[in-house]
């Protein structure tokens, strides 16, 4: 089974960022962590947000506000894709 939560040291390695970048995104409410047994952890969807934010900011020159907008729009598009897939499944069942 795939892991659901990651420590910040793992996030830094996975996403190719430094802890300062992750903390900045968290401080600006672009990402959110959870605390379990005194450890701050990041869910897989948050790790994905960090990865995309790095590309937007570092490689594409998007500012933090623009990054938030893009991430929100991306989540909406993913939700819409899921909904369309469900409709097609229901249509195929008829």
C-alpha positions as CSV (number, residue, x, y, z in Angstrom):
1,X,0.0,0.0,0.0
2,X,1.3,3.5,-0.9
3,X,2.3,5.8,1.9
4,X,-0.1,8.6,2.7
5,X,2.1,10.9,4.9
6,X,5.7,12.1,4.6
7,X,8.2,13.9,7.0
8,X,9.6,17.2,5.8
9,X,13.0,15.6,5.2
10,X,11.3,13.2,2.7
11,X,9.3,16.0,1.1
12,X,12.5,18.0,0.6
13,X,14.1,15.1,-1.2
14,X,11.1,14.1,-3.2
15,X,10.4,17.6,-4.5
16,X,13.9,18.9,-4.8
17,X,13.3,21.9,-2.6
18,X,14.7,23.1,0.7
19,X,12.9,23.3,4.0
20,X,12.6,27.0,3.8
21,X,10.6,26.7,0.6
22,X,8.2,24.2,2.3
23,X,7.9,26.4,5.4
24,X,7.1,29.4,3.2
25,X,4.3,27.6,1.4
26,X,2.9,26.5,4.7
27,X,3.1,29.9,6.2
28,X,1.3,31.4,3.2
29,X,-1.4,28.6,3.5
30,X,-0.5,27.2,0.1
31,X,0.0,23.8,1.7
32,X,-1.1,22.3,5.0
33,X,0.5,19.8,7.3
34,X,-0.8,17.6,10.1
35,X,0.8,16.8,13.4
36,X,1.0,13.2,14.6
37,X,3.0,12.2,17.7
38,X,4.7,15.6,17.7
39,X,5.8,15.1,14.1
40,X,4.8,17.4,11.3
41,X,3.7,15.4,8.3
42,X,2.5,16.2,4.8
43,X,-0.2,14.2,3.0
44,X,0.5,12.9,-0.5
45,X,-1.7,15.6,-2.1
46,X,0.3,18.3,-0.3
47,X,3.5,16.8,-1.5
48,X,2.1,17.0,-5.0
49,X,1.2,20.7,-4.4
50,X,4.8,21.4,-3.3
51,X,6.2,19.7,-6.4
52,X,3.9,21.7,-8.7
53,X,4.6,25.0,-6.8
54,X,8.3,24.5,-7.2
55,X,7.9,24.1,-11.0
56,X,5.7,27.2,-11.2
57,X,7.9,29.4,-9.0
58,X,11.4,28.2,-9.8
59,X,11.1,27.2,-13.5
60,X,8.3,29.3,-14.8
61,X,8.7,32.5,-12.7
62,X,5.2,32.5,-11.3
63,X,4.8,34.5,-8.1
64,X,3.2,33.0,-5.0
65,X,-0.2,34.5,-5.6
66,X,-0.3,33.2,-9.1
67,X,0.9,29.8,-7.9
68,X,-2.1,29.6,-5.5
69,X,-4.5,30.4,-8.3
70,X,-2.9,27.8,-10.6
71,X,-3.0,25.1,-7.9
72,X,-6.7,25.9,-7.1
73,X,-7.6,25.7,-10.8
74,X,-5.7,22.5,-11.2
75,X,-7.6,20.9,-8.3
76,X,-10.9,22.0,-9.9
77,X,-9.9,20.5,-13.2
78,X,-8.9,17.2,-11.6
79,X,-12.3,17.1,-9.7
80,X,-14.1,17.8,-13.0
81,X,-12.2,15.0,-14.7
82,X,-13.3,12.6,-12.0
83,X,-16.8,13.7,-12.4
84,X,-16.8,13.2,-16.1
85,X,-15.3,9.7,-15.7
86,X,-18.1,8.8,-13.3
87,X,-20.7,10.0,-15.8
88,X,-19.1,7.8,-18.5
89,X,-19.1,4.8,-16.2
90,X,-22.8,5.3,-15.4
91,X,-23.5,5.8,-19.1
92,X,-21.7,2.5,-20.0
93,X,-23.8,0.7,-17.4
94,X,-27.0,1.6,-19.1
